[in-house]
Amino acid sequence: MKAIILAAGTGMRLGGGHLPKCLLQFGGKSLLERHLHILESAGIRRVVIGVGYMAEMIRAEIRRCECRMQIETVFNPDYRQGNIVTLWRLREELDSGENLLLMDADVLYDHRIMHRLVHSPIPDCFLMDRNFEQGDEPVKLCLRDRRIVAFGKHVDPAPAWDTQGESVGFFKLSAGMASRLRTTAESFVAAGRLEAFYEEALRVLALEGEGKAFGVEDVTGLPWIEIDFPEDIEKANRDVLPALDALQAA
């Protein structure tokens, strides 16, 4: 199994003059370094990273990490557009006939989250955290009778669903589903929907077949945070990093 990491964006909501989000450091380690070490510990042997903004800095960090995994980058010159374009640039990886992980680059998280996903018996899998703050930012995952009935930042209210959580931003895809995602991403690009988020393409697939195409692993209680705003950096250092340090020390 390989991993695809989307790390091309500018992260404009953090403000001007900042590093790529995957290079932000927490506890002396960049998010990218943490990703690579966790993936290696989970048995992943090949990683492909979609880059764009400050791509050479990301490549330098990859070299500095000195991981034993095979690590490659794919450059998206249109990185200021939606990350659906970065996903489409990675279409050969999606269509390679391999099972894979698809990951956001801007997440600080407990290694057990990744191990839960990698070792799940579910071939096409979302991760869900039921403890989250409602609002416009979280990408919500809604289930009814354990089937996905809604996925996105804006969803219809209950009683259409009986369980709701936040998507962690990591997904496991079988080879067949990855190929279908490639076709769906290509349809977005062909239709000129270049500002779309890749989650919109995943939503199309997740809602097919009455929500039976994907399963869900619940990681509620394990610490993680997505870094989008300056206050997320503060929360990561205040709440999430101490929990990860305590876990490492245990």
N, C-alpha and C positions, 0 to 999 in steps of 0.2 A: 504494500500500500504506500502511496505517495501523498504528500500534502501540497496544496496550492494556497499560498498566502497572498492576499490582495493588499498591496502597500504602495500604490501609485499616487494616492491623493495628496492634496496640499494641506488638508486639515485647517481650512480657513477659519473655522469657528474658535480655534485656539488663539487667534490674533496673528499679527504680522511678525515676520522675522524668526519664526520658530523652526526647529528641526522637523523632519518627517516624524509622524507620531510613533512609528515603530522604533525610532532612535531615542525617544524619551527614556530617561533613566529613573529607576526606582530601586533604592537600596544598592546603588552602584552598578546596576545591570540594566541594559536597554531592554525594551519589550522584545525586540527581535532576538537578542541573546537568550532571553528566557524562553521564547517560543522554540528556538532551535534545540536547546537543552531538553526541554520537556518532550518534544517530538522524538528526539533521539532515545530518551529513556522509555518512550512508549513503543519503540520498535520500528519507527519510521526510518527509512534509509534514503529517501530522495525527497527533496523539497524544491518546488518551483515558485519563485516570488515574482509577482507582477509589480514592476517599479515604474516610476515616472519622475515625480518631484524629487530633486536632489538624489537621483539614482546612484551617482558615484559614491555618495556618502553611505548609502545603504550597502553597496558592494564592498566598500572598505570595512564596514562593520562585519559583514559576512566573513571576510578574510581574517579579521581580528579574532573572531570566535573560534576558529580552528576546529570546527566540528568534523567528525568522521563521515557524516552523511554527504551524499552528492547534493550540492546546492547550485541551482541555476537561477538566472533572472531573465525575465522577458520584459522588454521596454515598451511602454505605451506612450507614444508622443502626444496623445490627446488626453493626458492625465487630468486636465482641468474639467473634462466632461464627467458624466456619471460613471460610477465604477462598473456599470454594465459593459462599458467599452473595454475596460481592463480585462474583464472576464472573457469578452469576445476575442481579445488579443491572445488569450490562453486557450483558444479553441482546440488546438492540436493536442494539448494535454487532456482536455475534456473528452476528446474523441480517440484516446489512445488504447481503449480496451482495458484499462486498469481501474480498480477500486481506488477511491481517493478521499482525502479530507479537503474541505474548502473552508478557509478561515479568514476572518478579519484580522488585520495586523495590530489593531489598537486596543488590545484587551490585556489586562493584568489579571492573572487567574491562578487558582490552585491546580497543581499538576494532576490531581485526581479527576478533575473535569475532563481533561484530555484522555486520560486512561479509561475513564468510563465510556467515552465515545469510541475510542479505538477498539476496545474489547467488547463492545455491545454486540449481542447476537443479531441486532436489527441491521439489515444491510443498507437501508436508506433511512437516515436518522437525524432528527433535530434534537437539540438540547433545550430544556426549559427550566427556568427558575421561577417558582411561584411567589417568592418574596421580592416584590419590586414596587416602585412608586409609580402610580398611574400618571399619565401625562402624554404629551405629543411625541416625546423622544423614544421611549422604549419600543422596540419591535416586538409586538405582542403575538403570542401563539395561543390559539383558543381551540379547545377540544370539546367534543361531545361524544360520550360513550367511547372515549379514548381515540377518537378519529379527529383529524385536523379539519376544522370548519372555517377557520379564519387565520390569516397571517399577515401582519403589517403594522405600521404605526397607528393606523386608524382602522378600527374594526367596529362592527355592529355590536350594540349592547346585548347582554344576556336577555332572554333565556335561550338564544341560539347556541350557546355553549354552556358547559357545566364546570369547566376547568380553564383557568387562564394563567399564563406566566409570560415571562420575558425570554425571548430567544437570546442565547449567549453569543451567537455569531459564528459558531463552528458547526459544520455539517459533515456527515459521512454519506458518500454516494457510491452506490454500486457502479460498475462499468456502464451498464445499460442506462442508469439514471443520469450519469455524467454526460453521456452522449445526447440524451434528451435535453439536458440543460444547455448544451452547446447549440442545439437546434433552436431552442427557445431564445437564447441570448442573441443569436443571429437574426431572428425575426424582429427583435426589438431594434437592433441596429438598422436593419433594412427598412423599418418603418420610420426611421428618423428619431426614435425615442432615445437620444444619446445622453440625456440628463437623468435617465432612470437609474435606480439602485438595483443591484443584482438580486436583492430580495424579492423584487417584483417578478423576476423570471422564476425564482423558486416558488413563489406563491402560485403561479400558473400550474406548476407540476404538483404542488402539495394538495391542491384542491381537486385534482382529477380523480376519477374513480371513487367519489364520495369520501375523499380524504384517507383512503386506504394505502396510498402509494408510499407514505412515510410513516415511520414509528417515532416515538419520542422517549428519550431518557430524561428523567427528572433529576436535576442536580441541586435542588433546593437545599440551602444550608452550607454549600461550599462557596468560599469567598471569590469574588471576581468583580471587575468593573471595566466598562468600555470608556475610553478616553475621548471625549468630544469637546469639552469645554474646560476653561481654566479651573473651575470648581471641581471637575472630575479629577484633576491632578491632585488637588488638595485632599479630596476624599480618599484617593488611592493611597496617599502617604499617611493619612490619619487613621484609616480604618482597615484597608485591604492589606497593605504591606505588613503591618504588625501581625495580622492573622497568618500570613504566609511565613513570616519569620518564626512565629511560635510553632507552626507545623514542622518547619525544618529542624528546629531545636529539639522537638519531641523525640 
